């Protein structure tokens, strides 16, 4: 039996998020949404319509740590008594959302992000974290482990790129896929800084897409919007879009070296309503693709990192 999709409102530009309810025992929830009263009300109504009581829930699985998917999960686990399952990398970021803030700001500054924009990014981070319940306990879910959800045996697949430790749950005829594949949206390879520097988010994401190509073709249940009946067709579309975006970036460098922030503003201007952090994330990710292909190189000065075409 496939899960019931419950669409939840969010306070984010991405719009509604999908929670999934496997209503048979053991009742399992995937991505219960943000800590946001309208979303919590919609989730409660979804449970009621599915014939599920709070105390029936046995497992809560979080695909990744972003608050539109995971924010309510710790509180739901506490109030229902259910186990909370997530990848350890996702749990670390959910538990310590400000952990790498200073290192991230330092690197973003070197990529040309001005102080006023950094201030705005800082305020947005505080706003976003406000939709996350504190994470104190969880059960680690690793590659290949199986979660029993009603009559389904869901195999955990670690498919990062959009987020570290991003999980997808592979059933017999469907995959609960978080934000790996979404109709009408190319998931952003989010800017991440760790102990060994900036994560190669795009490289991880494309490797995850390659893994999906090797899976049986089944219906993909995404974190946003409608089901994806043909994941391979969507991956092909993504690959084409990424190639076009990289070609555009390369052409923008024809006039000379530019920082990632300057390039992001040509692609996604802040004054048009684009989120500057997401814009820089996407730009740096696609620049990584150009670097890997040998089409651009970096120039490192005293303060700034810039990119130039080759």
N, C-alpha and C positions, 0 to 999 in steps of 0.2 A: 504494500500500500504506500503510495506516494504521500508526502506531507501536505498539509493544508497551508497555503500561503496566506499570511496576514499582513496586509499593507499598513505601515505605520507612518504617521507624519513625522517630520524632523524639522529642527530649526536651522537646517543647513541648505546651502544653495543646490545641492544635489537632489533635493526633494525627498519623496517617500522612500522608505527602506522596507525590504521584505524580511519578515520573520517567518520561520517555518515550524509547524507543529506536527509531530508524528503522534497521533492521538491514541494509538494502541499501547498497551503496556509492554515494555517500559516506555512511558511517555517521554519524548525527547523534544527539546526546543533547540533550534539553530538560530543564533543571532536575534536576541529579543529586543534589539533597538536601543535608543538612547535613554538616558535618565531625564525624561521630559514628560511632564504630566499628560499632554495630549496623546503621546505615543503609548504611555502606560495604560491610559484608558482604552485606547484602541486595541492594545494587546489583551487586556482583560476581557474585552468584548469578543475578540477572536477566540480566546480560550472557552468562553461561555458557549459560543456557537459550535465549537468543536466538541462540546460535552466534556471538557477537561476542567477539573478543579485544581487550584494551586497546589494542594498537597499531593496530587497525582504525579507531578513532574518528577522524574527520576534523574534525567540528564539535561544539562544545558551546555551546548557546544558553541564556542565563539570561533568564527573563521579567522578574524583578525582584530587587532586592538582598537581600531578607529571607533570613536564614540557613537557614531550612528548605528553601529552594529553591536558594540560590546558595552555601552555605557550603563545599561540597566542590569546587565547580567549578574554582577556581584550581589546586588540587592535582591534580585529575584531568587538567586541561589539561597541566600540567607533566609528569606521569608518562606520559601517552599520546602527547604531541606534537601534540595536536589544537589547532585554533584555538578561542579563547574569545570568543564574540560576546555583546555586551550593549549596551544604550543607554548613552550617556555619562553621563546623570544617575544611572542605577543604578550604574554603575562608580564614580562619584565617592563615592557613599554607602558602597559596599562597601569602597573603599580607605581611607576616612577616617570610620569609624563614630562617632567622638567629635567630629566637626568642629563641630557646632552644639549641643553638649551645654550649654554655659554659657548661650547665648541661649535654648535650650528651657527650661532650669530657671527662668530669670528670668521668662519668660512664663507658665509653669505656676504659679509662685508668685503672680503677679498674678491668675491665675484661681482662686486659693483653695486650691491644693494645699499642705497643711501639710508642714513640714520632714521629719517622720518618713516620710511617704509619698514625698517626693522622695528620701530616702535609700534607700528600698526600690526605687524606680524605677532609681536609680543602680546598685544591686547587680544588678538584673535585666539592665540593659544590659551590664554586665561579663560576666554569665553567658552572655547571648545571643551576644556577640561571640566568646566562647570556642569557638563552633561554626562559626566562619568562618575559612577559610584566608586568609592575606594575599593581596590582589590586587595584582599588579605590572604585568601586561601584559594587554591585551585588544584585540579588534578592534571598533570602533564599528559598531553596527547601527542604522540610522536608518529612519524612516518610508518605506515603499515599497520598500526593498531586499529582494532575494530570496535565500533560503538554499536550496541544493539538498540535499535529504535523501532519499537513495535515489532513487525515481522521482518524488518530490514536489518541487514548487517552492513554497516557503513564503514568502509575502509578509509582511514585518514591518509590524505596525500598532502605533503608539504610542498606548496607551489608559491614561492615568494616572488617579489618584484613590486607589486603594488604596496605590500607591507611585509616586514620581516616575519617569518613564522606563519605566513598565510596558509590556512588549511582549506582543503576541499574534501567533501565527504562523498565517496563513490559507492553508490548502491547498484543494484542489478540493472535498473532501467533509467537511472537518473544520477546526476551529481549535484549536490548542494554546494554551489561554487563560490560563495562570497562575492568579492569584487574582481575576480580574475577575468570574467567575460560578461559584458553588459551590452545589450542592444542600444545603439545610438550614442554610446559613450566609450571612448578609449580610456581605460583605467590609468590614472596618473601614476607613473613610477616615482613614488614620493621620495623627496630629498631626505636622506637619513645619514647621520654621522654616528660612528661607533668608535671603539677604542683604537681601531686600525685605520681611521679616516672615513671618507665618504663611501657609502655602500654603492656598488655598481648596480643600481636598481633596474635599469633597462636590460642589462645582460641577464640578471636573474629572471626578469619578467619574460624575456624571449625564450630562455631555457624552459621556463614553466609552460609556455605555449607549445614548445616542441614536445614536451611530455604529454600534453593533452592530445596532440596529434596521434600519439601512440595508443590512446585509450579506445575502447569500444565506443562507437558513436551512439550516444544516448542523449536524452533531453537534459539540458543544463538549467538548473534552477538558480538564477542570479540573485545577488544582493539588492538589486534595484531593477525595476521595470519587469518586462514580461519574460517568459521562458524562452530559452534559445534552443530551437529544435535541431539546428545544424551548427554545432560548435566549430567545425572545420571551416565552413564558409565564413563565419565571423572572424576567425583567426586570419584567414586570407585577407579579409577586408582590413583588419588591423595592420597587417604587414604592409599593405599598400599605403595606408594612411601614414605609417611611420616613415616609409621611404619618401613620401611627398613632403613630410615635415622636415626631414633631414635635407632634402634638396633645397627647400626654401631657406633653411638656416645657412646652408653653404652659399647660396646666392646673396644673402644679406651680408656676408663677409667679403664680397667682391670689392667693396669700397675701402677695406682695411680692417685691422683687428678690432674686436669689440668684446666687451664683457658679457657674461651670461645674462646679467640683468638688462643691459641695453638691448640685447637680442630678444629677451622675453617681452620687452615693451613694444618691440616692432611686431611681435606675433600676438601678444595678448595685453594691450595697453591697460594700465590701471584705471585710467579715466573712462574706459568703456565698461567698467564694472568687474573686470577680471580680478581674481584673487591673486595678489602678487606672489605669495608663497607657492601656490600651485603652478603659477606661470613659470617661476624660476625652476621648480622641480621638473616640469615637463621639458623646459629648454635644456637644462643640464643633462637630463637623461638622453635626449636626442643628440646632443653634442658628444656624449659618450659613444653613441653609435658611429658618429662621424670620425671620432678619434680612433675607434677600433678598426674602421675601414681605411684609415690612413688618408682621409680627405681633409682633415684639419689638424692643427697642432696648437699647443698652448704656448703663451708667452707670459712669463712670470716676472713682474717687476717688484719693486720694494713693497708695494701695498696691494696691487691688483693682479688678478689672473685674467688674461684675455685670450681670445681664440682667433686664429687666422686661417684662411683657406690655403690649401696646398695645391 
